[in-house]
Amino acid sequence: MLPRRATLTERATWSEVGYAALRLPVSAVATLLSLGTGTLGLLMLTLPLYDWALPDGGAHVAGTVLRGGPAMAVCVAAGLVLLLSAPWLARVLATADAALARALLAPPSDLAARVGELERSRERVVDAAEAERRRIERDLHDGAQQRLVALAMELGRAKAKFDDDIDAVRVLVDRAHAEAKTALAELRGLVRGVHPPVLTDRGLDAALSGLTALCPVPVDVEVDVPVRPKPTVEATAYFVVAEALTNVAKHSRASHARVVVEQHGRPGTLSVVISDDGVGGANPGGAGLRGLADRVGGVDGRLSVESPHGGPTIIAAELPC
């Protein structure tokens, strides 16, 4: 029942009803004008051929017989003009009909622009996802995979010397243990950069607390999210904070940063604000911030960056829940 009621209140529904109501009279008038012009022009052009067969001595206009006089030549010329203008009139009427259809059936210009922006954003998100996949493959190949290969080699050497040199075995096992811990740390860092399990299990508050604890710059965190948003929105908010704090640690030369995540309405909108007291000068067109904007746009959100030279830098994202 609710979908029907919503449909009846939409502008598009009544535009379609209005177009259907106007279509019959408009089409009737257009058909009458098109066929009438062509038919009348043909009749006037060929009047000399059948004028002799008409009653009362032939065709009359205002009581004057046209046969054999200058009036007949004018009639033929007018018929030729009407016949030649019939295709032009048909095109004009078709253009008017198309304009009527666009006026009543086409989506609003802002909606069309929004759809175009979403299509471009979707393409950028797909490209960003592909780049992220390649980064993960590269990190696994150059990081954890190499660590695990080294671990296997150390264990193989320890196995070969197990019966002959127990002290060398102890050294090799210690190395293997260190390699295993390093590989585990790299895998944890990789998983944390993609989608940490704590985000799924305990939500944004716990995930961001763990993330900010690893940042070399002191970070204050405030999270007020009474109702958990969709997993996609949560992941996007986490990614925005993670990328922003990475930039703070690498480029800002800041001594302090702040992360505020608030939910407005229930569920409403999720607001994510990351600020720091660094030197500023962040470029919104750079690869990192452009990737953030693409990811935020993929969930129909908005990202703004304020970073004047000298600071501070404020990155704010509005995510619909």
N, C-alpha and C positions, 0 to 999 in steps of 0.2 A: 504493500500500500504506500509506503513512504517513497520508493523510487518513482511511482506514478505521480505522486503529489509534487515531488521535486522536479519531475519533467515538465509538469504543467506550469511551473513558476519560472522556468528558464526562458531567457530572451530568445534563444535559438528556436525553441518550440513555436513561439508566436510569430517569429519571422517566417518559419516554414508555412504556418497556417496562412499568414498574410500573402505570401507568394502564391500559394495554391488558390486563394480566393481571387487574386488579381490575374492569375494566369489565363483563365478562360476569356474574360472580356478583352484583355490585351491581345491575346492570340487571335480572337475573332476580328478585332479591328485591324490588326496587322495583315491577316489573311485577306480581308475585304479590300484593303488598300492595295496590296500587292497584286492580287488577281484582277481587281477592278481596273487598276491603271493599265495593266497589260492588255486586258480584254478590250477596254474602251479604245486604247490606242490602236489595236489591231482592227477593230470595227471601223474607226474613222479613216485609217489608212487604206483600207480596201473598200470604202464606200462607193467609189466609182464603178466597181465591178458588179455590185448588186443593187445600186440605186434605182435602176430601171424597173426592178421587180417590186419596189415598195409601193404601197397604195397611195392614192391621192397625188400622183405625179412625182413621187420621190420624197427624199428627206426634206423636212422643213425646220428652220430655225427662226423663231420669232415671226412666223407667218411667211417667211421668205423661202422659196424653193431653191435648193442648193445646186440642182442639176445644171451643169454647163456654165456656171458662173464663177466669178472670182471667189465667192464664198466656198465653193467646192475645193479650190486649191488651198485655201486657208485651213479647211477642215482636214485635208490630207496631210498638210504640214504639221498641224497640231497633233494628229494621230501618230505621225512619225516621232515627234518629240516625246509623246507619252510612252510609246512603245520602247524607245531607247532609254527613257528614264526609269522604266519599271525595274530593271536589275539593280540600279543604284538605290531606288527607294527600298527594295527588299533588303539590301545590305544595311541601310540606315535603320530599318525596323529591327533587323537582327541584332545590330549593335545596341539599340535601345533595350531590347529584351535581355541581352547579356548584362547590360548595366543594371537593370532591375534585379536580375538574379544575384549579381555580386552585392548589390546594396542590401538585399534581404537575406541571402544565404551565406555570404562569405563571413568568416570569423572576424571579430574586431581586429583592428590593426595591431593593438598592443598584444593580443593573444597570438597573432601570427608572428610578431617579433619575438615573443617569449618562446614559442615553439622552435623558431630558428636558433635562438640562443641555447636552448636545451639540446638541440641536435649537435651544435658545435661543442657544447660542454661534454656531451656523451662521447664524441670522437676523442676529445682530449683526455677524458677519463680512461677510455680504452687504451690510448697510447701510454698513459701513465701506468696503467696496470701491466702492460707489456714491458715497460722499462723496469718496473718493480720486480717482475718475474725474472728478467735477465740479471738484475742486481742480486737477487736471492741465489740464483744459480752460480753467479760469480763468487759470492761470499762463501757458499758451500764448497765450491771447488778450491778456492784459494785459501780458505780458512779451516773449517772443521774437517773437511776431507783430508787435507794434508796432515792435520794433527792426528787423525785416526790412522793414516798410513804410517806415520812415524811411530805411533803407539804399537801397531802390529809388528813393525820391524824391531822395536826395542824388546817386545815380548818374545819374538822369535830368537833374537840373540841371547836373551836370558835363558830360554829353553835349551839352546845349544850348549851353554856353559853350566847348566844346572848341576851336573855331576862332577865337574872339574874345578870350578872356581866359584865358590859360594859368595865370596866378597864382591866379585864382578857382577854376579847375578843380583846381589842386593842393590848395587849402583844402577844397573839397568832397570830393575823394577821401580826404583825411585824415580828415574827419568820417565818411565812409562806412566807412573802415577801422576807426575806433573803434567805430562802431555794430555792425559785423560781429563784432568781438572781444567786445563786450558781449553780443550775442545768442548767440554761441557759449558764453560762460561761463554764461549763464542756462540754455541747453539742457543743458549738462553738469551743472549743479546739479539740474535737473529729473530727468534720467536717473539721477543718483546717488541721488536720493530715492526713485526707484521700484525700480530693480534695476540696479546698476552692472555694466557688462560685466566688470570685473576680478573680481567675485564669481564669475561663471560660469567665467572662464578660470583664475583662480589661487586661489580659495577665500577663506575667511573671514580668514585672517591678512593677506593683501595688501589685501583690501577694507577691513578695519577700520583698518589702518595708514594708508591714504589718507584714511579718514573722520576719524580722530582728528587727523591733521595739519592739517585745516581748522578744527578747533575752537579758538576763541579762548582757552579754558582749557587749560593744560597737562594732558595725559592720558598716563598710563602704560598700555601695552597688553601683556597676556600671553595668548597663544593657544596652547593645547595640544590639537590635534585630529588625532590620528594617522590616523583614517579619516574621509574626507569624508562627512557625512550627506547625506540627500536634499536636492535643490535647494529644496524647500519649507521645510525646517527651516533651511537656510542663510539663505534670504531672510528668514525670520522672525527669526532671531538678528540679522541685520544691521539689520533694521528696529527691533528693540528697542534696540540700541545707538545707532542714529541718532536715534531719538526721545528717548532718555534724555539724550544729549549735547546735543541741542537745548534740552531743559529746563534742563540745567546751565548752558548759556551764557546763557539768557534770564532765569532766575528764581533760581538758587541763590546767586549772589554768591560762588561758590567760587573758591579759588585753585589747586585741584588736583583732579583726578579720576582714577579708575582703572577699567580695564576688564579683566576676567578671564573668559576663555572656556575651559572645560575639558570634555573628553569622558571620561565615566566608563563603563568597560566597552567592549566592541567589538561593535557600535557603542554600545549602551547608551543613555545619556542625555547630552544636551548642556546644560551649565550655563553660564549667562550672568549675570555679576554686574557691575553698574555702581555705583560709589560715588563720593561727593564730600564735601568738607569744608565745604559751604555752610551756609546758615542753616536748612535743613530746612523742614518744614511742607508738604511736597507732599501734595496731596489725591488719594488713590487713586480717588475718584469723579469726578475731573475728566475732561474730554473726552479729553485726551491719554493719560493712564494707563488710562482705561477702554478706549480704542481698542487700546492695547497688550495689555491683558488679553484682549480679544476676539480679537485676532490670535493670541495665544499659545494661547488655548483652542481656536481653530480647528484646531490641529495636535495637540490632546489634551495640551497642556502646562499649566503652572501659573506664575502670576506673583505675586510677593509684593513689597510696598513697605513699607519701614521709613523713616520720615522724621519723627522727633520735632522739635518746635520747638527750634531751636538747632543741629540737625544731629547726626550726619551723615545723609545720605540714601543708602539702599542699595536698589537695584532688582535683584531676582533672578528669573531665568526658568529653568524646568526644561523642556527640550524632548525628547520621546522621539525617538530616531533610528531 
